[in-house]
Amino acid sequence: MEKGTKPLRTADGIEYDPNICPVRHVLDGIGDKWTILILTGLKQGSQRFSELKRAVPDISQRMLTQTLRKLERDGYADRKVTPTIPPRVDYSLTPLGQSLVSNLEPLAAWALDARDAVARARASYDAKT
């Protein structure tokens, strides 16, 4: 725990340290703007960098590189370099990444079903403020 940081207490009296919360650490790693889109692209099978770039056209090359490195570091993606000229680099999901994607699919389905309701709720809120 960071110096001076006190553990939090939940409504049912359970104490936990947010600095070591495993759920927070996992969600922080996948909750950014690009990660889920890239994981979805990799769900289709092994992809080259350029194929992923086409699958997520509004991502910059730099951000795609950073996100792929993060996915590799966290164990969700694998990077395979084939020594050709120029080198061929393919990315694929690891078993952990496949497990993550399969658990995200129900959330994605819910988001598709709920998007109109969310849009109406936002419009209603915005009209009040």
KABEL-V483676 format. One record per residue. N is the residue number from 0. PHI is phi in radians with two decimals (NA if undefined). BURIAL is + if it has 16 or more other C-alpha atoms within 10 Angstrom, else -. Layout:
BEGIN
((N/PHI/BURIAL) (N/PHI/BURIAL))
END
This chain:
BEGIN
((0/NA/-) (1/-1.12/-) (2/-1.05/-) (3/1.52/-) (4/-1.57/-) (5/-1.72/-) (6/-1.12/-) (7/-1.62/-) (8/-2.07/-) (9/-1.37/-) (10/-1.04/-) (11/-1.61/-) (12/1.54/-) (13/-1.39/-) (14/-1.71/-) (15/-2.54/-) (16/-1.76/-) (17/-1.11/+) (18/-1.29/-) (19/-2.15/-) (20/-1.15/-) (21/-1.14/-) (22/-1.15/-) (23/-1.05/-) (24/-1.15/-) (25/-1.21/-) (26/-1.15/-) (27/-1.05/-) (28/-1.33/-) (29/-2.08/+) (30/-1.59/-) (31/-1.46/-) (32/-1.16/-) (33/-1.89/+) (34/-0.98/+) (35/-1.16/+) (36/-1.12/-) (37/-1.22/+) (38/-1.03/+) (39/-1.09/+) (40/-1.11/+) (41/-1.29/+) (42/-1.06/+) (43/-1.25/-) (44/2.19/-) (45/-1.00/+) (46/-2.32/+) (47/-1.41/+) (48/-0.93/+) (49/-1.12/-) (50/-1.19/-) (51/-1.15/+) (52/-1.09/+) (53/-1.22/-) (54/-1.21/+) (55/-2.20/+) (56/-1.15/-) (57/-1.57/-) (58/-1.53/+) (59/-1.36/-) (60/-1.05/-) (61/-1.08/-) (62/-1.22/-) (63/-1.10/+) (64/-1.05/-) (65/-1.08/-) (66/-1.19/+) (67/-1.11/+) (68/-1.10/-) (69/-1.12/+) (70/-1.12/+) (71/-1.18/+) (72/-1.06/-) (73/-1.39/-) (74/1.56/-) (75/-1.58/+) (76/-2.27/+) (77/-2.10/+) (78/-2.03/+) (79/-2.11/-) (80/-1.80/-) (81/-1.78/-) (82/-1.31/-) (83/-2.06/-) (84/-2.06/-) (85/-1.24/-) (86/-1.05/-) (87/-1.73/-) (88/-2.12/+) (89/-2.07/+) (90/-2.06/+) (91/-2.57/+) (92/-1.36/+) (93/-1.45/+) (94/-0.97/-) (95/-1.13/-) (96/-1.13/+) (97/-1.10/+) (98/-1.11/-) (99/-1.07/+) (100/-1.06/+) (101/-1.15/-) (102/-1.44/-) (103/-1.44/-) (104/-1.02/-) (105/-1.09/-) (106/-1.14/-) (107/-1.11/-) (108/-1.11/-) (109/-1.08/-) (110/-1.06/-) (111/-1.11/-) (112/-1.17/-) (113/-1.65/-) (114/-1.06/-) (115/-1.18/-) (116/-1.12/-) (117/-1.15/-) (118/-1.08/-) (119/-1.13/-) (120/-1.11/-) (121/-1.11/-) (122/-1.09/-) (123/-1.13/-) (124/-1.10/-) (125/-1.10/-) (126/-1.18/-) (127/-1.39/-) (128/-1.79/-))
END
